[in-house]
Amino acid sequence: MRKLSSAMSQHLGKVAKRAIEAKAKNDGRPFVLSHFITNHCMCECASCLWKHNDWEDVPTGEIKRFYREAKAEGFVAAAISGGEPFLRKDLGELVQFIKEEAEMPILLFTTGWFLEARMDEVLPHIAMLMLSLDSARAERHDQIRGLPGLFDRLTRGVKQVRQKYPELSVQFNSCVQKGIAEEIDDMIQLAKDLDVQISFDVITDFRHGAEGAHFSETNRGLPLAELRGVCEYLLQRKREGAPILNSELYFKYFSDGKPGYKCHFPKMCMGVDGRGYVEYCLDLDHNLASIREMPLKEIMELPRFKQLRKDAEMCSSCSSPTMIDMSQVWENPKLLFEQGGIALG
């Protein structure tokens, strides 16, 4: 397993410290931004719940204003995803601003399609790079993603990143979906060959809309019996020393049959979509407010925003390590540093 850089250790320590403080104060003020900086994407992934090419992106200046407000409100880190963030021409400008002006370490998600061409404008300003990988075979990866040539661009880009930015935390993220069982060993080996770590993300079947409807959904999930077997095997490989980032607790959750968990995600993270709406994850048809229309300070005082932190505790529909592991961190921040616990870098 690649050793954490000193900078990465400092970032994790800062987040863990804030989690401990937030829990002690019990004020329900999130301190990490989960920002879909665009919902536009050129891929056609059947498992995706986030792509909306018809949504209008928030302009550069308004995003900068929002991050100034976020810094003032005590936010300490940002996870930037999409869609494909590199579809924004201003991505380099924005991550530089977030790092230098808002003073937040950045986790950036990408397909890797633009990595070769644009790494030098973006990567110097981020702390972690998360790259989507759905197969160790080029043809299958490209088929799943609906974009011919993507695998070759991705792997070439990773090799260049490893040479030019050796201290950057680089990770693969692989969707646990139909067809993954026969791919696991090959994807782990590819991660080893490219000197990166890998996480496995059990796909979420749907996102909540109004009155029990699904805002978005997919049928790419595994039947529970198969999912349990896959996660038992992933746990075995992790314990054998494979460069798998997921916590042991994450895999145990699924091998135990998805018994449910208490979601604390909204206590730690605020979700913002590509249009600038602060997400109300239990009803995405009626989001909280727009960062383009209301100052963040006022949004965080909305009664419905505060209620979300309580109501979310009754929900366990999300299968992502983002929600499950962060909920575990809320209950025990020491998991960020314990053997077999939550590893982010």
N, C-alpha and C positions, 0 to 999 in steps of 0.2 A: 504494500500500500504506500503510495507517494506521501512523503512527509509534508505536513502543513508548513507553509512559509510563515515567517514572523508576522507579516502584514495580515495574512489570513487568520492567524491565531488572535491577533488584536481585534479584528472585525468580529469574530465569533464571541470573544470575551465581552465586547461592547453590547452585542445583542443579548447575550445571556444575562448580563448585568441589568439591562433594561427589563427583561422578562421577570427577573426576581423583584425589581422595584415595582413594576406594574402590578404584579400579583399581591405584593405586600400592601400597596396603596388601595388596591381593589377599586380603582377609579374608572376602569373600563376604557382607557385611552390607548388605542393601538399605536404602534411605533414603527411598523414596517409597511411599506407601500407595495402592494401587488398590482403592478401597473401594466395593463394591456395597452401598450403605447400606440398600437394600431391593431385592428382586427382584420386587416387585409392580408391575404396570402395567395401565393401562386400554386400551392399544393392542393391536392384533392383527397385528403385523408378521410376515410370512412369513419374513423373513430373520433374525429375532431368535433368539439362542442363550441368552438370559439370563432370560427371564420365567418366574417360578414363583410364582403367586399363592397357592399352598398353603404356602409357607414362612413361618415365624414370624420377624418382625423382632426384632433385639436391642433390649432396652429402653434408654431414654435414659441412665440412670445407668451401665449397663455399657459403653456406647459411650464415655462421658466417661472412665471409668476406663481403657479401652483406649488412648485418645489421650494420657492422662497417661503411660502406660507407653511409648507410641511416642515421645513427646518424650524421655523418659529414655534410650531406646535409640538415639537419634540420627536419627530420621526428621525430614525437613525440609519435606515437602510432601504434599498429599493430592489425589487425583483421585476425586471422589465421583460415582457414577453409579447406575444401576439396570438394570432397572425404571425407575420414575419417582420420583426422590427427593422430589418435592413431595407425594407421597402420604403421606409422614411428616408428621404434624402438628407434630412437634418439629424440623423441618428448620432453622428460623431459630435456635432455641436451640442446636442442635448446631454449625452453621457458625460462630456467634459464639464458642462455646467453643473450637472447633478453631483459629480465628484468634487469639483473645486469650489463651487458656490454654495451648494446645499450640504456639502461635506458628508455624503452618503456613499458607502461601498455599494457596488452594483452587481447583481447576478443577472446575466443576460442570456435569454433563451433564443436559439436560432436553428434553422434547418441546415445551415452551412452553405447555402447556395451562393451567397455573396462574399463568403469569408476571404477567399483569395484576393479579390479585387479591393476589399475595403477594410481589411483587418487593421491597417496602420492608423486609420482615422478613429477607430473605435476601441480596440483592445487596450491601448495604454491607459484608458480611463475606467476600466472595469476590474472587479475583483475575481469574478468567477464567470466561466463560459460554459453553458449547458447546450449540448448539441443533440438533436433528435436522431436516433438510430433505431430502425425497426427490423433490420436484417443484416447479417454479415455478408449476404450475397447481393451484389449490385442490382441484378435484375429484379429480385424480389423487393428490395428496399424501394427502388424506383416505382415499382408497381403499386406498393402500398401507399406511397406518397403521391402517386399520379404525376410524377415529374421525371421524365427520362434524363439521365445524366447526373442526377442529384448525388448518388452514392460516390461517384468518382470525384465530384467537386468537394464533397464533404471530407473524404479521406485525404485528398491532396491538401485541403486547407488545414486539417489537423496537423499533418506533418510539418507544414510551414509554421504554424503557430508554435509547435513544440520547439522548433529551431529558433524562432525570433523572440518568443516570449516564454522562456523556460520556467519562470516563476509563477506564471498565471495558472490558477486552478482551472483545469479543463475536464469536463465530464460528458459522458454520453448519457442520455435519458432514453430508455426503451419502454414502449407501451406494452403492457401485458394484455394481449388481446388474442383473438383467434389465430392459431398457427404458430404461436411463439414457442411451444414446448420443444420442438425439434431444433430451435435456433439458439437456445440459451448458451450452450457451451461454445458455439462458434462466435457469438457476440462477446462473451467474456474473453475469448482468445484474441479477438480483434482489438478489444480495449487494451489488453496486455501488450500486443504488438505495437500499438500506437502510443503506449505509455500514458494512458488516461484511465480514469476511474469510470465506473458505470453504475447507474441506478435503474431500477425497474419500477415502473409506474403502472399500477393496476388501473385500467381505464374506468372512469366514472360513466355510468350508463345514461345519465341525463342531468340537466340543470333545471332548477325549479322555475316554473312560470306561475301565473296567477291561478288560485283555486285548485291546486293539485295538478294542473296541466304541466307539460314539459316545454320549457323555453327552447331547449335543443336536446337531442337524444341520439343514441347510436345503438346498433345491435351487434357490435364487435366484441362484446364481453364474453368471458369464458363461463361455462356452467360451473356452479360452485364446486362440484366434485373435482373437476379438472383444475380449477383455480387452486384448490387446496394442495393438490399434488405438485403443481408448478411452484408454489410458494415454499413448500417443504423442501423441494430440490434447491431452490435459490438460497434458502437458509443454510442448507448443507454446504453449498459451494462457498458461501460467505465464511462459514466457520472453518472451511479448509484453506482459507486465505485468498480467495478470489477478490479482485479489486472492486468489490460491490459496496456502494455507499449506504444503501438502505440500512435502517436499524433492524436488529433481530426482532424487536417488538412489532415492526411493520409486517414482516413475513408471518410472524406468529398470529397476528390478527386474522389473516386470511386462512392460514392452515387450521385455525380454530373454528372456522366456519362463519366469519364475519359477525361476531356477537354484538357489534355496535360499540360506539364510543361517544363520549361527551365532547362535542366540538367546541373548542375554545379559540378557533381561528380568528373570529372577529375581534377578540380581545387583544390580539397581537397585530393583525394585519387589516389594512383597509384596501379593498379591491376597487380599482378604477378601470373602466373599459375604454376602448379606443375613441368613443364619442365624448368622453369626459364625464360620464355618469359614475357616481359612487354607487357601487353595486349593493343591492339588498338581496343577498344570495338566496334567500328563501322565497323570493318573488321577483325575478328579473324583469317581469313585465311592468313593475312599478318600483323603479330604483329610487334611491334616496334623494339625490340632488345632483346638479351639474356643477362641476368645478369652474365652468365658464360663466355661470350665473350667480354663484354664491361663494363667499369667502370660506375657506376651509374651517376657520375658527367657528363660524356659524353652523356649518354642516355637522361638526363634531358635537354640537350642543343640541341637535335635533332629537326630540323624544324617540322617534322611530329608530334613529341610529343607535341610541342607547339600548332600546328594547331588543335590537338584533342580537346584542351580545348575550342576552338571556335566552332568547328564543332558539338561538343556534345550538344551545346545549342539548336540545331534544332531537337534533338532526344528526344522522350519520350516513347520509347518502353518498358523500364524496369518498372516493377510493384512493385519491392521490396521497403520496407521502407528505405533500405540502400541508394538507389539512390534518391527516392522522398523526404524523410525527410532530407537527407544531403543537397540536393539542397535548401530546405527551410531554413536550418541552414545557408547556404552560404548567402542567402538574408537577414536573420535576426538571427544572432547567439544567441540573447536573448531567442529564442524558447527553448534552452536547459534548461532554468530555469523558464519559464512561466507556469502557470497553464494551462493544456491542450496542452502544447507544446511537444517538443521532449524529451522523457525520455529514457536514455540509461542504467541506473543502477537499 
